[in-house]
Each structure stands twice: as structure tokens, then as C-alpha cells.
Amino acid sequence: MIRHSLILSSSLIVVACAGTPDASLAPELTLPAAFVSAPDAAGPQEADWIIALGDNALPGLIASAMSGNPNLAAARANTDAARASARAGQAPRLPSLDFGGTATTRPAGEVYSAGLDVTWQADVWGRIASLARASALSAEAAEADLAGAELSIAASVASTWFALTEARLQRELSERDVSTRQRQLEIVERRFTRGVVRSSDVRTARSALASSQATLALRERTESQIARNLQTLLGEYPDGMVTPGTALPDLAPLASPGTPQTLIERRPDIVAAEFRLAAAGFSAAAARRALYPSLTLIGSYSGQSTDISNVLSPSTMVESLTASLSAPIFRAGALRAERDRTAALARAQASNYVNTALTALREVENALTADGLLAERVSALETARAEAAAALELVERQYASGVGTIFELIDAQTRLIQAESQLIAARRERLDNRVTLHLAIAGPFSAPAQ
């Protein structure tokens, strides 16, 4: 979906273009040969990171978003507008041709005239060519923005889908908790009726049940909201009627994230920043050249007659060619101010480019570091859940035999629910981080619009 090859080839053309102003060239960045946080042993990079996530429903959802998301539609329209502006920017390099005709009433009768005027400004200093290049580069930046928008929407859909699946699992966990608390309350009430436990045990069990019911209501609300967020990303009416996934997929081992250099060359926001830097450099060059004289050639081919049928007759036509040389003398400093302004904007774009690149590199390093740490967290929480389940089973037997207290039972049940909830959240967080990594490295994916 992301046009890596197109963007990269275009950027290479920009850098190699003859006569490129120095202000158009991206600053050199000192990059390591590999990401510092990358695993020592990693397989080849995934050809399609959406498939690599291992969720069968995800490709179809992202395909729907590619065709239905309104932000993507706006990005495509902006790209079309930028292409049109680029075509318009090429027009001043060619002559303009105008046709005109008049009819004048005089005492002797009507006089008709018609003619063609050709005007061409010779681009002696390359000012017009620089403006045209700036316009074309701005269109290339818009293309990169569109690629970035597609990648961002794909990542947002993936993250929201996993969040919705987590919300379902959390809601189902709360439902089981409520059922367990309800059974516990029934047991306590029967034991109270037989005089085995005190009334405080009954009230404690009722309080625990009410707390679980409150948590369930909160998680039902969360699931509904996330479902509507997903529908909005897909461009659908947000009625909340979305069937979540039944389980979070297991992640494969981390694949190669590539190198910092390949990231600089293919990540859409960095490529867009480079195009905008190049465009700013050409705009600054054009502003400097506006201080130089300009040469304009005007050709005219016109005729005049009292008979409208003879206006364009060869016998009445007159040819003329005019060369006009003009140089700015006094503009109250406007031209020099524009020169200084565009030069400052070019310097700002250079800084923006560096900042965009450093931000991208930081995002990749953070995601790589987090991947291993989140895997450790998931493993620890799996142990915590298993131990909490074993502890609850022991406490239940103790309470049934009259050895344990209601507080120990409720505490053990609460610990198990918390451990399971944290494990679900951690698995989803690890998936979300993997999506963040693919977004940061601008990983390739294929999800054709439906």
C-alpha cells in the first residue's frame, strides 16, 4: 500500500538534480550501522506486517479503512490538489497564447479587430524553473504525506481492533467475577442461615459483589466506546455493533527492523520533510533571483477591418515582436525581505527534517526496547495468574471447611481477577507496541481498498 519505491526514487532524483541549491540538500546525519536496541538474532523483515500479527480479521478491517476512512479521502484530495498545483507551476516556463477581439463604433461605422498575443518570459536566471521545481517537490511531499496517512490509519485500525478484543476479554472476565461473587454470596447466606457465619460476612460478600458489578458496567462502557472508535476509523456509522475478536494473537519472534539508514530513506514523514526542505531551497533561490533583471518577449499577430469577415484575412494582419527588459529598482525592500524570508524558511525546514528523523529513530529504539521488556512482563504475569489460581483453590477449601475467613476468600478471588486482568492488558500492550514498531519503521503492508 505504501509507495516506498516511488518515494525513494523521487527523493534520489531530487538529490541528484543538477543545479540544486545548497539549501535544498538534507543535512547529513551520523547514523549507526544498526539499531542499538535491535535483537542480536532476528529473522528477515516481514513482507507484510499486518499478516505477521497473526489476526485473520485484521486484513479485511484495514482494507475497509483504506476505502472508507474520511481522513484518507481528505489526504487523497490534498494530494490531487498538490499535483494540480505542480502542473500549474510548470506553466510559466512555456509561452502563453491569448486571443482577443473587439468591435468599436465610430462615425464612419463599425470597426472590428482581432489578434493573437504570445508572451514569454525568458528564464535567464532560472527563477521560473526554481519555482516550478519547488511546486513539484511540494507535490512529492504530499504524496509522501498520503503514504504516511495510509500507514497511520492501518496502525490505528490494528491498535483499536486489539483494544476492542482486550475490552471483550476484560468484560468476560468481569462477568465471570460477578458470577463467582454471586455464588459466594449464596454460600455465605446459607451458612449465615445455619448460624455458621456472622452477618458481617454476608455484608462483606454483598459489598464484593457490588464492586464487581460496578467494574463490569465500566468495562461494558469501555467496550462500546472502542467499538465505535473502530467504526469511525472504518468510515461506518458508529452504532457499536461490532463483533470483537475472541482472543489476542500470539506474537512471533521479533523480525529485523532494518537499519537506521533504510528508515531515513523510506519513512514517509522523513521523506516528506526532505521534499519540503528541497522545495524551500528552490523557493529561496527563486526569491534571490527575483532581484535580477527579467526579459520578456511579446509577439502579436492582429488585424483590423470594417468588415468582420475580413478581420483575419492575411491582407489585414500585422505582425509585431517586442522584447522587454526590466530590472527592479525600488520596491521598498519587498524583494529583499522575501529573499530573507524564504532563506529563513529553508533553514527552518532543515531543522524540521533533522527533528523528524531523530524522532523517528527514537520511536524505533523505544519500541525495540519495549518489545523485550513487555515479553518479560507477560511471562511474569502468567506466573502470577497461575499462583493466584492455586491460592484461590486452597482458600476455597479452607473456607468450606470453616478454617478460612470471608476476607481471605474475597482477597484471593480479587488477586486472581487482578492477575488475569493485568495479563490480558499486558498481552494487548505488547501487541500494541509491535504495531507501534511497524509504524515507526514504516513496515510494508498490502491491504487493497475494497
C-alpha positions, -999 to +999 in steps of 0.1 A: +000+000+000+028+024+009+046+036-022+082+031-008+098+026-042+082+057-057+090+079-028+126+067-026+133+070-063+118+105-063+140+116-034+171+103-051+162+123-082+158+154-061+193+150-045+209+142-078+192+170-097+217+193-114+217+229-101+201+220-068+206+249-044+227+240-013+197+250+010+177+221-007+200+193+005+191+174+036+217+177+064+240+147+069+230+126+099+255+104+118+238+070+120+249+037+134+250+006+112+222-010+132+196+000+158+212-002+192+181-019+208+177-045+179+180-081+189+212-098+181+195-126+162+164-117+142+148-131+111+143-112+079+118-083+079+082-092+073+069-087+038+035-077+053+034-068+089-004-070+091-003-107+082+026-112+106+005-101+135-015-133+131-051-120+133-072-132+105-098-104+108-073-076+106-065-075+069-102-071+060-107-043+085-077-024+072-089-029+037-122-014+047-104+016+063-084+022+031-116+028+012-138+042+038-118+063+062-126+101+057-092+113+067-076+092+040-101+105+015-091+141+025-054+131+022-060+118-013-079+150-022-050+171-009-026+150-029-047+156-061-047+194-053-009+193-048-004+176-082-026+202-099-006+229-083+026+213-096+011+212-131+002+249-127+037+256-115+052+243-148+030+267-169+051+299-167+080+281-183+061+280-216+048+309-237+012+320-231-012+325-261-042+348-259-068+356-285-088+389-283-114+406-305-131+440-303-159+459-321-157+497-320-184+520-331-172+551-350-190+578-370-179+561-402-193+527-390-182+496-371-145+487-369-136+451-360-102+439-347-089+406-337-055+391-329-033+366-312-008+377-285+021+354-275+040+363-243+071+345-230+093+354-201+128+341-207+141+323-177+175+338-179+185+333-142+164+301-136+139+318-113+109+303-130+125+269-131+132+271-094+096+280-087+084+251-108+107+227-090+095+239-057+059+233-067+068+198-080+086+189-048+057+201-027+035+177-047+060+149-039+058+158-002+020+155-004+025+120-020+047+111+010+021+125+034-006+103+018+017+072+022+022+082+059-016+087+063-022+052+050+004+037+073-010+056+103-046+046+096-035+009+092-017+011+126-047+028+142-071+002+130-048-026+142-044-010+177-081-003+180-090-038+170-067-053+196-080-028+222-116-040+213-106-076+217-090-068+250-121-050+261-142-080+253-119-103+273-119-079+302-157-077+301-159-115+300-135-117+329-158-093+349-188-114+340-171-145+354-161-125+385-197-113+391-209-149+387-183-161+412-192-134+437-228-142+433-222-179+441-200-169+471-228-147+484-253-175+481-230-198+501-224-172+528-261-165+531-268-203+535-241-206+561-255-175+579-290-191+579-275-221+597-257-199+621-222-208+609-210-173+600-218-138+612-239-111+594-208-091+587-197-119+564-229-115+544-224-078+541-188-082+531-198-107+503-225-083+492-200-055+490-176-076+470-204-085+445-215-049+441-179-038+434-176-065+408-209-054+392-196-018+391-164-029+373-185-049+348-206-018+340-174+002+334-159-025+311-191-028+291-189+010+286-153+008+275-160-020+250-189+000+235-167+031+231-138+013+215-162-004+191-175+030+180-139+042+176-132+013+153-163+020+132-153+057+129-119+046+115-136+024+090-159+052+079-190+035+092-219+047+113-208+042+150-236+021+163-213+000+183-225-032+167-190-047+161-181-083+170-148-083+187-121-109+184-123-139+207-086-140+216-055-119+213-030-134+188+004-148+200+033-128+186+060-143+166+097-135+175+108-101+166+119-097+130+147-075+117+137-038+119+161-028+091+188-002+096+186+035+106+197+044+070+169+024+054+145+041+079+156+075+068+151+066+031+117+051+034+097+065+063+070+088+048+073+117+072+111+119+068+107+117+030+081+144+031+103+166+053+132+161+028+109+171-001+097+202+018+133+211+026+142+208-011+111+229-021+121+256+004+156+257-010+143+262-046+118+289-033+147+307-016+167+305-048+138+319-068+134+348-043+171+357-047+168+356-085+138+379-084+163+407-077+178+403-112+166+418-144+139+399-164+135+396-202+100+393-217+092+387-254+058+396-267+046+387-302+014+400-318-005+389-349-036+411-353-059+425-379-085+453-383-113+458-408-147+474-411-159+440-425-160+414-398-154+387-424-121+402-433-106+407-398-085+376-401-076+380-437-039+378-444-041+412-462-052+429-429-029+411-405+000+428-389+029+411-371+050+425-343+076+413-319+086+432-287+114+425-263+111+440-229+140+441-204+131+453-169+150+454-136+137+461-101+149+495-088+128+504-058+103+481-042+106+494-006+127+464+003+099+439-005+121+417-027+150+416-003+125+409+026+111+380+005+146+367-001+154+368+036+120+352+045+124+322+022+160+317+033+149+316+069+121+291+060+147+269+043+168+269+074+136+260+095+128+232+071+164+218+076+159+218+114+124+202+109+140+175+088+166+167+115+139+167+142+116+144+122+145+120+116+156+119+152+120+115+164+116+085+141+149+069+153+138+074+189+104+058+183+121+027+168+146+024+196+118+028+222+096+001+205+125-023+202+134-019+239+098-022+250+093-054+230+117-074+251+106-058+284+069-064+277+076-101+269+092-104+303+062-087+319+038-111+302+058-140+314+058-128+350+021-121+349+014-156+336+032-169+367+013-145+389-020-157+375-011-194+380-001-188+416-032-167+423-054-195+409-037-221+431-040-198+461-077-193+455-083-230+452-066-235+486-085-207+503-119-220+489-112-254+505-102-238+538-133-216+538-156-245+531-141-264+560-145-234+583-108-227+587-106-196+563-124-163+566-146-145+541-119-118+539-093-143+528-117-158+502-126-124+488-089-113+488-078-145+470-106-141+444-096-104+439-060-113+434-068-138+407-091-114+389-064-087+390-037-110+378-058-122+349-068-086+340-032-074+341-022-104+319-048-095+293-038-059+294-001-067+291-006-090+261-026-063+244+001-037+253+027-059+237+007-062+205+002-025+205+039-019+209+046-043+180+021-022+159+040+009+170+072-006+159+059-014+124+046+022+122+079+035+133+099+016+108+073+022+081+069-015+076+054-027+042+019-039+041-007-048+015-044-040+020-060-030-012-090-008-009-123-026-012 
